[in-house]
Structures are given as structure tokens and as C-alpha cells.
Amino acid sequence: MKKLFLVDAYALIFKYYYAFLGRPMRNREGMNTSVVFGFVKFLCDIQKRERPDLLGVAFDPKGGSFRRDIFPEYKAN
């Protein structure tokens, strides 16, 4: 049986933004690269550890989605 992993991109972006907030990682030009580092590291770790046959990364569309109309508490944490 094939293994499929679906990743909520904005959940990861949110997670890594706040995870590195106190000590952000910066490149030579001073740009904060914490989110990019965390996001890519997570994807590499999943591929190495789980070896999925398929890996999908989903981003919410601009302006929200129908999910908020159906369930107002969607991502209301």
C-alpha cells in the first residue's frame, strides 16, 4: 500500500514563526530565515523518516476558504 502525507503549509509556517521568535535565524544580509529553515527541515525529516510515496503540501487560498463558512471556528485557535 502506498503512503500519502498531506501537510498544512500555513500551520507549519505559523509554528516555525513562533518557535524561532525569541532567537530568529538570519542570513548574511540579516533577513529572518527561520520559517524557511523550519519548513524545509520538516519536509526533509518526513521524507527521511517516513519515506512516503506521495507528499502533498497545501496552502490556503488568498482570502480564506469555504471552510470558514461551514465551520466559523476553523483555525480559530
The 8 nearest C-alpha neighbors of each residue, nearest first, counted from 0:
[[1, 2, 52, 3, 51, 53, 50, 4],
 [2, 0, 52, 3, 51, 53, 4, 50],
 [1, 3, 51, 52, 53, 0, 4, 50],
 [4, 2, 53, 54, 51, 52, 1, 5],
 [3, 5, 54, 55, 53, 6, 51, 2],
 [6, 4, 55, 56, 54, 3, 7, 57],
 [5, 7, 56, 8, 57, 55, 4, 54],
 [8, 6, 57, 10, 9, 56, 58, 11],
 [9, 7, 11, 58, 10, 57, 6, 56],
 [8, 10, 12, 11, 7, 13, 58, 59],
 [9, 11, 13, 7, 8, 12, 14, 6],
 [12, 10, 14, 8, 9, 13, 15, 38],
 [11, 13, 9, 15, 14, 10, 34, 16],
 [14, 12, 10, 16, 11, 15, 9, 17],
 [15, 13, 11, 12, 16, 17, 18, 10],
 [16, 14, 18, 34, 12, 17, 13, 37],
 [15, 17, 13, 34, 14, 18, 19, 12],
 [16, 18, 20, 15, 19, 14, 13, 21],
 [19, 17, 15, 16, 20, 14, 21, 22],
 [20, 18, 23, 22, 17, 21, 16, 15],
 [19, 21, 17, 23, 22, 18, 16, 15],
 [20, 22, 19, 23, 18, 17, 24, 16],
 [23, 21, 19, 20, 24, 18, 33, 25],
 [24, 22, 19, 20, 33, 21, 31, 25],
 [23, 25, 33, 32, 31, 22, 26, 19],
 [26, 24, 31, 29, 30, 32, 23, 27],
 [25, 27, 29, 28, 30, 32, 31, 24],
 [28, 26, 29, 25, 30, 31, 24, 32],
 [27, 29, 26, 30, 25, 31, 32, 24],
 [28, 30, 25, 26, 27, 31, 24, 32],
 [31, 29, 25, 26, 28, 32, 27, 24],
 [30, 32, 25, 24, 33, 23, 29, 26],
 [33, 31, 25, 35, 24, 34, 36, 30],
 [34, 32, 24, 36, 35, 23, 31, 37],
 [33, 35, 15, 37, 36, 16, 32, 38],
 [34, 36, 38, 32, 33, 37, 39, 12],
 [35, 37, 33, 34, 39, 38, 40, 32],
 [38, 36, 40, 34, 35, 39, 15, 41],
 [37, 39, 35, 41, 40, 36, 34, 11],
 [38, 40, 42, 41, 36, 37, 35, 43],
 [41, 39, 37, 43, 42, 38, 36, 44],
 [40, 42, 44, 38, 39, 43, 37, 45],
 [43, 41, 39, 45, 44, 40, 46, 38],
 [42, 44, 40, 46, 45, 41, 47, 39],
 [43, 45, 41, 47, 46, 42, 48, 40],
 [46, 44, 42, 48, 49, 43, 47, 41],
 [47, 45, 50, 43, 44, 49, 48, 51],
 [46, 48, 44, 45, 50, 49, 43, 42],
 [49, 47, 45, 46, 44, 50, 43, 51],
 [48, 50, 45, 46, 51, 47, 44, 2],
 [51, 49, 46, 47, 48, 52, 45, 2],
 [52, 50, 2, 53, 49, 3, 46, 54],
 [51, 53, 2, 1, 3, 50, 54, 4],
 [54, 52, 3, 51, 4, 2, 55, 1],
 [55, 53, 4, 3, 5, 51, 56, 52],
 [54, 56, 5, 6, 4, 57, 53, 3],
 [55, 57, 6, 5, 8, 7, 58, 54],
 [58, 56, 7, 8, 6, 55, 59, 5],
 [57, 59, 8, 9, 60, 7, 56, 6],
 [60, 58, 63, 61, 57, 64, 9, 8],
 [61, 59, 63, 62, 58, 64, 57, 65],
 [60, 62, 63, 59, 64, 58, 65, 9],
 [63, 61, 60, 64, 59, 65, 67, 66],
 [64, 62, 61, 60, 59, 65, 67, 66],
 [63, 65, 66, 67, 60, 62, 59, 68],
 [64, 66, 68, 67, 69, 63, 70, 60],
 [67, 65, 69, 64, 68, 70, 73, 71],
 [66, 68, 71, 70, 69, 65, 73, 64],
 [69, 67, 65, 66, 70, 71, 64, 73],
 [68, 70, 66, 67, 71, 65, 73, 72],
 [69, 71, 67, 72, 73, 68, 66, 65],
 [72, 70, 67, 73, 68, 69, 66, 75],
 [71, 73, 75, 70, 74, 67, 76, 69],
 [72, 74, 75, 71, 67, 70, 66, 76],
 [75, 73, 76, 72, 67, 71, 10, 70],
 [76, 74, 72, 73, 71, 67, 70, 66],
 [75, 74, 72, 73, 10, 71, 13, 14]]
